[in-house]
């Protein structure tokens, strides 16, 4: 005689009950995906605004990222980052892939940018530590306002000593950055600049 409990091919349950569990990602996989999206959001927040605006993404996600860039309060920024993480999780695979592709393309360009930036930072440190560095800079770029530079260097040293906001420190960096950018301008720009100087 057939045991009635064994009908249906199971012992009191049907095998289809577990199928859904296997189709859904595990908790640890979901956590990994969530962390990856959060990291993607963080990279967007830390990127320059003009670059972020060119990344293909829904407007609400872009707005949340641009808003986060304006928040200076630590707790407010942390909360906004959580909100961005939540928004990122609403994106579909194609949208995430497009964002990732944009960030990857920056990284190729940004490696050389980062190296150039570190070189400028080292040069700024040298200017603050060694007066001879200013002489070398002026030999290279005699058009710079020596008085203004000396004041900035003095103020930057004071800022560091008194733990003040690095206003002069940042301005020195900007001057060095502009100087570097001028070096890499196309030759025809330089020729035009030279002819302007000749006219003076």
C-alpha positions as CSV (number, residue, x, y, z in Angstrom):
1,X,0.0,0.0,0.0
2,X,1.3,3.5,-0.9
3,X,2.1,5.7,2.0
4,X,-0.3,8.8,1.7
5,X,2.4,11.1,3.2
6,X,4.8,10.3,0.3
7,X,2.4,11.4,-2.4
8,X,3.6,14.5,-4.3
9,X,7.2,13.3,-4.2
10,X,8.1,15.1,-0.9
11,X,8.0,14.6,2.8
12,X,5.4,17.1,3.8
13,X,6.7,19.9,1.5
14,X,7.0,20.5,-2.2
15,X,10.5,21.1,-3.6
16,X,9.3,24.3,-5.3
17,X,9.2,26.1,-1.9
18,X,13.0,26.6,-2.1
19,X,13.3,27.7,-5.7
20,X,12.7,31.4,-4.9
21,X,15.5,31.4,-2.3
22,X,18.0,30.3,-4.9
23,X,16.9,32.9,-7.5
24,X,17.4,35.8,-5.1
25,X,20.9,37.0,-4.4
26,X,22.2,36.1,-0.9
27,X,22.4,38.7,1.8
28,X,26.2,39.0,1.5
29,X,25.9,39.4,-2.3
30,X,23.3,42.1,-1.8
31,X,25.6,43.8,0.7
32,X,28.5,43.7,-1.8
33,X,26.3,45.2,-4.5
34,X,25.1,47.9,-2.1
35,X,28.6,48.8,-1.0
36,X,29.8,48.9,-4.6
37,X,27.0,51.4,-5.5
38,X,27.7,53.4,-2.4
39,X,31.4,53.6,-3.5
40,X,30.3,54.7,-7.0
41,X,28.2,57.4,-5.4
42,X,31.2,58.6,-3.3
43,X,33.4,58.7,-6.4
44,X,30.9,61.0,-8.1
45,X,30.6,63.2,-5.0
46,X,34.4,63.6,-4.9
47,X,34.7,64.3,-8.7
48,X,34.7,67.9,-10.2
49,X,31.2,69.2,-10.7
50,X,31.7,69.8,-14.5
51,X,32.7,66.2,-14.9
52,X,29.8,64.9,-12.9
53,X,27.3,66.9,-14.9
54,X,28.4,65.0,-18.1
55,X,27.8,61.6,-16.6
56,X,24.6,59.9,-17.9
57,X,22.3,59.4,-15.0
58,X,18.8,60.2,-13.8
59,X,18.3,63.8,-12.8
60,X,17.3,63.0,-9.2
61,X,20.6,61.1,-8.7
62,X,22.6,64.0,-10.2
63,X,20.8,66.5,-8.0
64,X,21.5,64.5,-4.9
65,X,25.2,64.3,-5.8
66,X,25.6,68.0,-6.6
67,X,23.8,68.9,-3.4
68,X,26.2,66.7,-1.4
69,X,29.1,68.5,-2.9
70,X,27.8,71.7,-1.4
71,X,27.4,70.3,2.1
72,X,30.3,71.0,4.4
73,X,28.8,69.8,7.7
74,X,30.1,66.3,8.5
75,X,26.8,64.9,9.7
76,X,24.8,66.5,7.0
77,X,27.2,65.1,4.4
78,X,27.1,61.6,5.9
79,X,23.3,61.6,5.8
80,X,23.3,62.9,2.2
81,X,25.8,60.1,1.2
82,X,23.3,57.5,2.7
83,X,20.5,59.1,0.6
84,X,22.8,58.9,-2.5
85,X,23.4,55.2,-1.7
86,X,19.6,54.7,-1.6
87,X,19.2,56.5,-5.0
88,X,22.0,54.5,-6.6
89,X,20.2,51.3,-5.6
90,X,17.3,52.4,-7.8
91,X,19.4,52.4,-10.9
92,X,19.2,49.5,-13.4
93,X,22.3,47.6,-14.6
94,X,22.7,49.7,-17.8
95,X,22.6,53.0,-15.9
96,X,25.2,51.7,-13.4
97,X,27.4,50.4,-16.2
98,X,27.2,53.9,-18.0
99,X,28.3,55.6,-14.7
100,X,31.1,53.1,-14.2
101,X,32.3,53.6,-17.7
102,X,32.5,57.4,-17.3
103,X,34.4,57.1,-14.0
104,X,36.8,54.6,-15.6
105,X,37.5,57.0,-18.4
106,X,38.4,59.7,-15.9
107,X,40.8,57.4,-14.1
108,X,43.0,57.1,-17.2
109,X,43.2,60.8,-17.5
110,X,43.3,61.5,-13.8
111,X,46.4,59.3,-13.2
112,X,48.6,61.9,-15.0
113,X,46.6,64.7,-13.5
114,X,47.2,63.3,-10.0
115,X,50.9,63.0,-10.7
116,X,51.0,66.6,-11.9
117,X,49.1,67.8,-8.9
118,X,51.5,66.0,-6.5
119,X,54.4,67.7,-8.3
120,X,52.8,71.1,-7.7
121,X,52.1,70.3,-4.1
122,X,55.8,69.3,-3.6
123,X,56.9,72.6,-5.3
124,X,54.6,74.6,-2.9
125,X,56.1,72.8,0.1
126,X,59.5,73.7,-1.2
127,X,58.6,77.3,-1.5
128,X,57.5,77.4,2.1
129,X,60.5,75.6,3.4
130,X,63.3,77.1,1.3
131,X,63.7,80.8,0.2
132,X,65.9,79.7,-2.7
133,X,62.9,77.9,-4.2
134,X,61.3,81.3,-4.9
135,X,64.5,82.5,-6.7
136,X,64.4,79.4,-8.9
137,X,60.7,80.0,-9.6
138,X,61.3,83.6,-10.6
139,X,64.1,82.6,-12.9
140,X,61.6,80.2,-14.6
141,X,58.7,82.8,-14.6
142,X,60.1,86.3,-14.3
143,X,56.7,87.8,-15.0
144,X,55.4,86.7,-11.6
145,X,54.7,89.4,-8.9
146,X,57.6,88.7,-6.5
147,X,56.2,91.0,-3.8
148,X,52.8,89.3,-3.9
149,X,54.4,85.8,-3.8
150,X,56.6,86.7,-0.8
151,X,53.5,87.9,1.1
152,X,51.6,84.7,0.2
153,X,54.5,82.5,1.4
154,X,54.8,84.5,4.6
155,X,51.0,84.3,5.2
156,X,51.0,80.5,4.3
157,X,53.7,79.8,6.9
158,X,51.7,81.8,9.5
159,X,48.5,79.9,8.6
160,X,50.3,76.6,9.2
161,X,51.9,77.8,12.5
162,X,48.7,79.1,13.9
163,X,46.5,76.4,12.4
164,X,44.4,78.8,10.4
165,X,42.4,78.2,7.2
166,X,44.9,77.7,4.3
167,X,43.9,80.7,2.2
168,X,47.3,81.8,1.1
169,X,48.5,78.2,0.9
170,X,45.7,77.5,-1.6
171,X,46.5,80.7,-3.6
172,X,50.1,79.6,-4.0
173,X,48.9,76.3,-5.4
174,X,46.6,78.1,-7.9
175,X,49.5,80.3,-9.1
176,X,51.7,77.2,-9.6
177,X,48.8,75.5,-11.4
178,X,48.3,78.4,-13.8
179,X,52.0,78.6,-14.5
180,X,52.0,74.8,-15.3
181,X,48.9,75.2,-17.5
182,X,50.6,78.1,-19.4
183,X,53.6,75.8,-20.2
184,X,51.3,73.3,-21.9
185,X,49.4,75.7,-24.0
186,X,49.7,75.1,-27.8
187,X,52.6,76.9,-29.4
188,X,50.4,79.3,-31.4
189,X,48.9,80.6,-28.2
190,X,52.4,81.3,-26.9
191,X,53.4,83.0,-30.2
192,X,50.4,85.3,-29.8
193,X,51.3,86.0,-26.2
194,X,54.9,86.8,-27.2
195,X,53.8,89.2,-29.9
196,X,51.6,90.9,-27.4
197,X,54.6,91.3,-25.0
198,X,56.7,92.7,-27.9
199,X,54.0,95.3,-28.5
200,X,54.3,96.6,-24.9
